[in-house]
């Protein structure tokens, strides 16, 4: 913690305390790319309550031009969500998109506003 001009400033790190996820599932067949500008995101485990839930791999467009996917990770006993990152900052993946194919990740820019 650092005290600057009477105001405390501390770094903030967000993560979930949970054991490590299971090994990733092996997927042998990847569906065809739906079009130009889409990228493949490998499947991954993410915490759901007190257990992990599998998120299938999927095609999506980056949150904004030049963004790249930083996959979720388990590090030092903590889980960190995957997110888009780049010159315009971080954009979190929203798991609410997962349950409705019409709002699946590859359509989220149309439904969630412009992330630039």
Beta strands, then each sheet from edge to edge (+ up, - down):
strand 1: 2-4
strand 2: 7-9
strand 3: 16-17
strand 4: 38-41
strand 5: 44-48
strand 6: 51-55
strand 7: 58-61
strand 8: 68-70
strand 9: 73-75
strand 10: 78-80
strand 11: 83-85
strand 12: 91-92
sheet 1: 1+ 2-
sheet 2: 3+ 10- 9+
sheet 3: 4+ 7-
sheet 4: 5+ 6-
sheet 5: 8+ 11- 12+
end
